[in-house]
Amino acid sequence: MAPDRHSSNERVVIIGSGSRFASGISHYTYLLSCALKDEYSVGVLLMRRLVPRRLYPGRDRVGAAVANAVAYPPDVPVYDGVDWYWGPSLTNALRYLDRQRPTTVILQWWTGAVLHTYLRLARYAARHGARVILEWHERQDVGEAAMSCARRYVEALMPRLLSLVDAHVVHSSFDMQAISSAYPLGNSILRVIPHGPYNHVVIPEPPRADAQVSFQFRLLYFGVVRPFKGVEDLVTAFSMLDRDQASQFRLSVVGETWEGWTLPDQAIAHSPHADLIERVDRYVSDEELAGYVARADAIVLPYHRSSMSGPLHVALVAGLPVVVTAVGGLVEAVRGYAGTVLVPPKDPAALRDALLKLPARRGERYANPHSWQQTLDSYRRLIGELRKADVPQPTNRIVNGLCGVGASAGGARPDARALKHPGRRDMPGWDPGREA
């Protein structure tokens, strides 16, 4: 890439999920790279085979072309990717970093399956002078955290990764509290940067031509069906409607079952309104998802807990009314979105009452308060702050009215990054590109 097409001479490599084990993080990694690429020289290094296929809950669709909205632009070099067992894939990943020579790497964290690889890549990047940003999507995958061996593994090795990190990014103040309470983050910078919109899957559209009172009001849940998603609460709430109330709706539950969680399917089978419920038990492609969203009048997300939700950000892009539980970071995510109906978690009666209010919103569309420009602006400020931290501090610098750590009456304040990563700047190889 020509260096003068970017407004900054920073070189950024985003490390995240590939599409072989497709997930919301696959989409986020792609969208973040698109958001940053006009400001920075951006490359993407992907995790390809996360775990042995037989251990993955969605093993039947591994490698299927379901994330077809993810198409990296030609000016973003992509390495796809690193396998859990490493082999030549890791060697080639390190060579990719050598070619890209990043001044900043941004690690997307969502699962302990990538921890050993992230440790290797982060250490390599840090030793060559790159700043390391860890962007948290979850403290740990909920299913993993329920397994004591996986939980202890992450707890044991995470401090090693954190020792290499210069800054942390979370998507809500809820996550900020959760992460800072779980791990000692030291002097690393911690920033809240709200999740950007999934505007590559759906686009805002005017109401359908058939969105009129004479047609059924279409409710949609989509996403993986897992214990914490609360889909059984939605089915229970729908079943609590009397027949006249239920007949005005059509409910679609779209998403593959994980962790053997069949309670929602059992609830559908025993519902008095089973004939009004469509169940699609598979991971649908992006193209199919766009169709389901286009046909929906409202989206319902009855989670029991959640750090953040990709389906929610699809719904906000579509501008549809959204019924969502007041859990985790979701309350902050919908702040400023006029189409939100918040309900308490695990409360089918409250969910039923919310459903009955939705037909009055038929055909309404709402503005999304989130944008990738906001994300870019926030990352620009963060990277600029890290760059300033690279410059040796003057003698007796005062920070927040107090002498900086290590300052003395007659000596210079030690550089925080130099203390955290000794010898980092003296490593041969990459040109960090950090002249003052």
C-alpha positions as semicolon CSV with decimal commas, in nm:
position;residue;x (nm);y (nm);z (nm)
1;M;0,000;0,000;0,000
2;A;0,117;0,347;-0,075
3;P;0,211;0,513;0,253
4;D;0,060;0,849;0,160
5;R;-0,298;0,717;0,129
6;H;-0,326;0,697;0,508
7;S;-0,351;0,996;0,739
8;S;-0,122;0,821;0,990
9;N;0,208;0,637;0,953
10;E;0,097;0,382;1,213
11;R;0,081;0,020;1,101
12;V;-0,193;-0,186;1,266
13;V;-0,246;-0,561;1,263
14;I;-0,579;-0,689;1,394
15;I;-0,570;-1,046;1,524
16;G;-0,906;-1,219;1,546
17;S;-1,137;-1,492;1,426
18;G;-1,148;-1,631;1,075
19;S;-1,456;-1,762;0,898
20;R;-1,382;-2,135;0,916
21;F;-1,523;-2,137;1,270
22;A;-1,763;-1,854;1,188
23;S;-1,897;-1,642;1,472
24;G;-1,981;-1,285;1,557
25;I;-1,611;-1,224;1,621
26;S;-1,538;-1,319;1,260
27;H;-1,766;-1,035;1,155
28;Y;-1,630;-0,792;1,413
29;T;-1,269;-0,855;1,310
30;Y;-1,363;-0,780;0,950
31;L;-1,562;-0,467;1,030
32;L;-1,295;-0,324;1,260
33;S;-1,034;-0,365;0,987
34;C;-1,261;-0,181;0,742
35;A;-1,316;0,098;0,995
36;L;-0,944;0,152;1,057
37;K;-0,800;0,098;0,711
38;D;-0,837;0,451;0,577
39;E;-0,661;0,596;0,881
40;Y;-0,391;0,332;0,920
41;S;-0,208;0,072;0,718
42;V;-0,408;-0,232;0,836
43;G;-0,342;-0,603;0,814
44;V;-0,544;-0,892;0,956
45;L;-0,411;-1,213;1,110
46;L;-0,682;-1,472;1,164
47;M;-0,727;-1,776;1,383
48;R;-0,824;-2,055;1,142
49;R;-0,878;-2,384;1,327
50;L;-0,973;-2,281;1,680
51;V;-0,999;-2,629;1,833
52;P;-1,021;-2,988;1,715
53;R;-1,339;-2,999;1,512
54;R;-1,493;-3,277;1,720
55;L;-1,485;-3,051;2,027
56;Y;-1,664;-2,757;1,866
57;P;-2,038;-2,728;1,943
58;G;-2,110;-2,623;1,582
59;R;-1,888;-2,893;1,433
60;D;-2,130;-2,985;1,155
61;R;-2,096;-2,648;0,977
62;V;-1,723;-2,585;1,031
63;G;-1,577;-2,465;0,703
64;A;-1,918;-2,394;0,548
65;A;-1,953;-2,066;0,359
66;V;-2,194;-1,908;0,607
67;A;-2,009;-1,580;0,675
68;N;-2,049;-1,465;0,314
69;A;-2,081;-1,099;0,412
70;V;-1,716;-1,106;0,523
71;A;-1,505;-1,005;0,223
72;Y;-1,181;-0,828;0,307
73;P;-1,091;-0,544;0,069
74;P;-0,782;-0,581;-0,151
75;D;-0,591;-0,314;0,042
76;V;-0,609;-0,517;0,366
77;P;-0,354;-0,802;0,354
78;V;-0,495;-1,106;0,536
79;Y;-0,321;-1,412;0,677
80;D;-0,571;-1,695;0,723
81;G;-0,454;-1,832;0,944
82;V;-0,318;-1,996;1,260
83;D;-0,430;-2,343;1,372
84;W;-0,462;-2,445;1,736
85;Y;-0,187;-2,704;1,690
86;W;0,044;-2,443;1,526
87;G;0,278;-2,635;1,296
88;P;0,379;-2,430;0,990
89;S;0,077;-2,203;1,042
90;L;0,246;-2,026;1,334
91;T;0,577;-1,990;1,155
92;N;0,396;-1,832;0,863
93;A;0,208;-1,603;1,101
94;L;0,534;-1,472;1,243
95;R;0,662;-1,415;0,890
96;Y;0,342;-1,224;0,817
97;L;0,411;-0,998;1,117
98;D;0,765;-0,947;0,989
99;R;0,625;-0,829;0,656
100;Q;0,363;-0,602;0,811
101;R;0,596;-0,462;1,082
102;P;0,304;-0,335;1,294
103;T;0,345;-0,050;1,537
104;T;0,021;-0,166;1,705
105;V;-0,148;-0,505;1,728
106;I;-0,509;-0,539;1,839
107;L;-0,601;-0,880;1,979
108;Q;-0,970;-0,977;1,975
109;W;-1,039;-1,181;2,290
110;W;-1,342;-1,409;2,318
111;T;-1,224;-1,762;2,396
112;G;-0,950;-1,941;2,585
113;A;-0,890;-2,155;2,275
114;V;-0,668;-1,878;2,135
115;L;-0,475;-1,803;2,454
116;H;-0,159;-2,002;2,379
117;T;-0,141;-1,854;2,028
118;Y;-0,208;-1,500;2,149
119;L;0,072;-1,536;2,402
120;R;0,316;-1,629;2,128
121;L;0,203;-1,358;1,886
122;A;0,182;-1,084;2,149
123;R;0,526;-1,167;2,286
124;Y;0,674;-1,164;1,935
125;A;0,509;-0,833;1,848
126;A;0,604;-0,670;2,178
127;R;0,967;-0,777;2,150
128;H;0,978;-0,605;1,813
129;G;0,847;-0,281;1,955
130;A;0,475;-0,305;1,877
131;R;0,216;-0,180;2,120
132;V;-0,037;-0,445;2,223
133;I;-0,408;-0,370;2,267
134;L;-0,641;-0,639;2,399
135;E;-1,005;-0,591;2,299
136;W;-1,237;-0,790;2,522
137;H;-1,562;-0,934;2,386
138;E;-1,609;-1,160;2,686
139;R;-1,414;-1,247;2,997
140;Q;-1,431;-1,606;2,874
141;D;-1,681;-1,799;2,667
142;V;-1,967;-1,897;2,898
143;G;-1,954;-2,263;2,801
144;E;-1,578;-2,277;2,854
145;A;-1,602;-2,105;3,191
146;A;-1,845;-2,374;3,305
147;M;-1,570;-2,635;3,255
148;S;-1,329;-2,623;3,546
149;C;-1,028;-2,734;3,342
150;A;-1,081;-2,463;3,079
151;R;-1,149;-2,200;3,344
152;R;-0,834;-2,285;3,540
153;Y;-0,627;-2,289;3,221
154;V;-0,730;-1,933;3,136
155;E;-0,687;-1,814;3,494
156;A;-0,337;-1,959;3,502
157;L;-0,210;-1,821;3,171
158;M;-0,400;-1,495;3,134
159;P;-0,160;-1,301;3,363
160;R;0,122;-1,380;3,119
161;L;-0,075;-1,230;2,831
162;L;-0,177;-0,930;3,040
163;S;0,188;-0,858;3,118
164;L;0,237;-0,783;2,747
165;V;-0,067;-0,559;2,706
166;D;-0,038;-0,180;2,690
167;A;-0,411;-0,102;2,669
168;H;-0,745;-0,276;2,710
169;V;-1,063;-0,203;2,517
170;V;-1,407;-0,307;2,640
171;H;-1,749;-0,230;2,494
172;S;-1,930;-0,110;2,807
173;S;-1,871;0,016;3,158
174;F;-2,027;-0,313;3,272
175;D;-1,742;-0,499;3,102
176;M;-1,490;-0,252;3,238
177;Q;-1,597;-0,339;3,591
178;A;-1,612;-0,712;3,519
179;I;-1,267;-0,730;3,358
180;S;-1,089;-0,503;3,605
181;S;-1,239;-0,703;3,893
182;A;-1,134;-1,036;3,743
183;Y;-0,774;-0,954;3,651
184;P;-0,499;-0,723;3,773
185;L;-0,452;-0,486;3,480
186;G;-0,170;-0,286;3,640
187;N;-0,092;0,047;3,478
188;S;-0,236;-0,049;3,139
189;I;-0,482;0,194;2,985
190;L;-0,846;0,082;3,000
191;R;-1,097;0,233;2,757
192;V;-1,465;0,184;2,675
193;I;-1,522;0,185;2,299
194;P;-1,881;0,093;2,214
195;H;-1,943;-0,195;1,974
196;G;-1,986;-0,084;1,613
197;P;-2,286;-0,173;1,394
198;Y;-2,312;-0,490;1,188
199;N;-2,402;-0,286;0,880
200;H;-2,258;-0,533;0,630
201;V;-2,526;-0,798;0,687
202;V;-2,838;-0,584;0,671
203;I;-2,914;-0,230;0,566
204;P;-3,193;-0,004;0,694
205;E;-3,499;-0,048;0,478
206;P;-3,847;0,107;0,475
207;P;-4,129;-0,109;0,611
208;R;-4,239;-0,398;0,390
209;A;-4,535;-0,342;0,161
210;D;-4,725;-0,613;0,355
211;A;-4,651;-0,455;0,695
212;Q;-5,013;-0,370;0,762
213;V;-5,264;-0,468;1,025
214;S;-5,418;-0,747;0,818
215;F;-5,093;-0,947;0,823
216;Q;-4,936;-1,133;1,114
217;F;-4,678;-0,940;1,313
218;R;-4,349;-1,124;1,268
219;L;-4,128;-1,179;1,573
220;L;-3,770;-1,297;1,524
221;Y;-3,510;-1,446;1,754
222;F;-3,181;-1,532;1,587
223;G;-2,845;-1,645;1,715
224;V;-2,696;-1,959;1,865
225;V;-2,937;-2,133;2,104
226;R;-2,752;-2,183;2,433
227;P;-2,857;-2,199;2,799
228;F;-2,782;-1,832;2,868
229;K;-2,974;-1,706;2,564
230;G;-3,311;-1,757;2,736
231;V;-3,497;-1,872;2,424
232;E;-3,717;-2,098;2,636
233;D;-3,842;-1,785;2,816
234;L;-3,953;-1,638;2,483
235;V;-4,140;-1,957;2,392
236;T;-4,299;-1,967;2,737
237;A;-4,407;-1,604;2,705
238;F;-4,555;-1,673;2,361
239;S;-4,739;-1,976;2,497
240;M;-4,891;-1,760;2,775
241;L;-5,085;-1,560;2,515
242;D;-5,445;-1,660;2,457
243;R;-5,530;-1,784;2,109
244;D;-5,667;-1,455;1,984
245;Q;-5,357;-1,273;2,105
246;A;-5,117;-1,532;1,964
247;S;-5,289;-1,540;1,625
248;Q;-5,174;-1,188;1,547
249;F;-4,810;-1,306;1,560
250;R;-4,572;-1,534;1,378
251;L;-4,260;-1,627;1,579
252;S;-3,936;-1,746;1,415
253;V;-3,654;-1,896;1,621
254;V;-3,345;-1,916;1,401
255;G;-3,012;-2,058;1,518
256;E;-2,822;-2,378;1,581
257;T;-2,841;-2,560;1,914
258;W;-2,526;-2,564;2,127
259;E;-2,434;-2,757;2,441
260;G;-2,728;-2,993;2,393
261;W;-2,970;-2,720;2,503
262;T;-3,300;-2,857;2,374
263;L;-3,529;-2,696;2,633
264;P;-3,649;-2,431;2,380
265;D;-3,735;-2,702;2,127
266;Q;-3,924;-2,897;2,392
267;A;-4,113;-2,581;2,484
268;I;-4,204;-2,525;2,118
269;A;-4,327;-2,883;2,081
270;H;-4,556;-2,846;2,385
271;S;-4,675;-2,492;2,308
272;P;-5,046;-2,446;2,237
273;H;-4,933;-2,215;1,958
274;A;-4,672;-2,445;1,805
275;D;-4,834;-2,393;1,465
276;L;-4,743;-2,024;1,486
277;I;-4,374;-2,091;1,559
278;E;-4,106;-2,151;1,296
279;R;-3,790;-2,325;1,419
280;V;-3,471;-2,320;1,206
281;D;-3,208;-2,524;1,392
282;R;-2,891;-2,439;1,202
283;Y;-2,638;-2,162;1,158
284;V;-2,786;-1,970;0,866
285;S;-2,573;-1,783;0,615
286;D;-2,545;-1,406;0,622
287;E;-2,759;-1,389;0,309
288;E;-3,033;-1,597;0,473
289;L;-3,013;-1,390;0,789
290;A;-3,063;-1,071;0,592
291;G;-3,383;-1,224;0,455
292;Y;-3,516;-1,318;0,798
293;V;-3,445;-0,967;0,930
294;A;-3,608;-0,805;0,626
295;R;-3,926;-1,005;0,689
296;A;-3,934;-0,930;1,064
297;D;-4,141;-0,663;1,235
298;A;-3,952;-0,688;1,565
299;I;-3,659;-0,876;1,716
300;V;-3,665;-1,038;2,061
301;L;-3,347;-1,121;2,255
302;P;-3,436;-1,272;2,595
303;Y;-3,081;-1,330;2,728
304;H;-3,016;-1,430;3,088
305;R;-2,676;-1,265;3,073
306;S;-2,466;-1,103;2,807
307;S;-2,152;-0,900;2,769
308;M;-2,252;-0,781;2,423
309;S;-2,466;-0,915;2,139
310;G;-2,400;-0,931;1,768
311;P;-2,769;-1,000;1,694
312;L;-2,860;-0,687;1,886
313;H;-2,633;-0,477;1,665
314;V;-2,786;-0,632;1,355
315;A;-3,128;-0,533;1,490
316;L;-3,015;-0,176;1,556
317;V;-2,888;-0,143;1,200
318;A;-3,223;-0,267;1,068
319;G;-3,397;-0,003;1,280
320;L;-3,654;-0,252;1,408
321;P;-3,830;-0,251;1,745
322;V;-3,625;-0,465;1,984
323;V;-3,733;-0,640;2,302
324;V;-3,419;-0,714;2,502
325;T;-3,346;-0,811;2,859
326;A;-3,174;-0,560;3,088
327;V;-2,854;-0,759;3,142
328;G;-2,481;-0,697;3,115
329;G;-2,364;-0,448;2,858
330;L;-2,690;-0,456;2,662
331;V;-2,848;-0,174;2,860
332;E;-2,566;0,058;2,752
333;A;-2,578;-0,070;2,394
334;V;-2,944;0,032;2,349
335;R;-2,910;0,364;2,527
336;G;-3,030;0,626;2,280
337;Y;-3,215;0,371;2,063
338;A;-3,583;0,472;2,065
339;G;-3,703;0,130;1,947
340;T;-3,598;-0,052;2,265
341;V;-3,833;-0,232;2,502
342;L;-3,632;-0,343;2,807
343;V;-3,759;-0,632;3,021
344;P;-3,612;-0,812;3,323
345;P;-3,438;-1,144;3,253
346;K;-3,601;-1,478;3,328
347;D;-3,947;-1,317;3,345
348;P;-4,180;-1,470;3,084
349;A;-4,478;-1,269;3,212
350;A;-4,296;-0,939;3,154
351;L;-4,183;-1,069;2,816
352;R;-4,544;-1,157;2,725
353;D;-4,659;-0,807;2,816
354;A;-4,382;-0,658;2,601
355;L;-4,485;-0,872;2,304
356;L;-4,841;-0,743;2,327
357;K;-4,717;-0,384;2,298
358;L;-4,524;-0,448;1,978
359;P;-4,804;-0,441;1,715
360;A;-4,859;-0,072;1,797
361;R;-4,505;-0,015;1,664
362;R;-4,570;-0,192;1,335
363;G;-4,376;-0,030;1,051
364;E;-4,174;0,204;1,274
365;R;-3,801;0,243;1,213
366;Y;-3,544;0,397;1,445
367;A;-3,202;0,560;1,414
368;N;-2,898;0,360;1,527
369;P;-2,688;0,557;1,780
370;H;-2,372;0,360;1,693
371;S;-2,126;0,405;1,407
372;W;-1,782;0,284;1,303
373;Q;-1,672;0,645;1,281
374;Q;-1,712;0,659;1,659
375;T;-1,496;0,348;1,686
376;L;-1,229;0,497;1,459
377;D;-1,224;0,823;1,654
378;S;-1,186;0,634;1,982
379;Y;-0,906;0,414;1,849
380;R;-0,731;0,719;1,706
381;R;-0,728;0,879;2,050
382;L;-0,612;0,558;2,217
383;I;-0,330;0,489;1,972
384;G;-0,226;0,853;1,997
385;E;-0,213;0,823;2,374
386;L;0,000;0,510;2,350
387;R;0,231;0,683;2,105
388;K;0,279;0,972;2,346
389;A;0,359;0,723;2,620
390;D;0,648;0,596;2,407
391;V;0,823;0,933;2,435
392;P;1,055;0,949;2,740
393;Q;0,902;1,165;3,009
394;P;1,073;1,488;3,121
395;T;1,232;1,523;3,461
396;N;0,996;1,577;3,755
397;R;0,682;1,545;3,545
398;I;0,368;1,600;3,750
399;V;0,080;1,362;3,678
400;N;-0,268;1,447;3,810
401;G;-0,110;1,676;4,068
402;L;0,117;1,405;4,208
403;C;0,473;1,308;4,129
404;G;0,477;1,018;3,884
405;V;0,572;0,674;4,008
406;G;0,948;0,648;4,035
407;A;1,004;1,025;4,010
408;S;1,250;1,184;4,245
409;A;1,355;1,539;4,319
410;G;1,661;1,509;4,104
411;G;1,587;1,231;3,857
412;A;1,377;1,163;3,549
413;R;1,055;0,967;3,566
414;P;1,108;0,618;3,423
415;D;0,914;0,547;3,106
416;A;0,611;0,332;3,196
417;R;0,634;0,111;2,887
418;A;1,006;0,063;2,928
419;L;0,945;-0,059;3,283
420;K;0,669;-0,293;3,169
421;H;0,853;-0,430;2,867
422;P;1,227;-0,394;2,935
423;G;1,448;-0,405;2,629
424;R;1,155;-0,377;2,392
425;R;1,285;-0,079;2,199
426;D;1,628;-0,225;2,147
427;M;1,511;-0,535;1,965
428;P;1,631;-0,563;1,604
429;G;1,396;-0,623;1,314
430;W;1,097;-0,391;1,282
431;D;1,129;-0,018;1,265
432;P;0,875;0,089;1,526
433;G;0,828;0,420;1,345
434;R;0,794;0,620;1,664
435;E;1,010;0,921;1,615
436;A;0,897;1,209;1,833
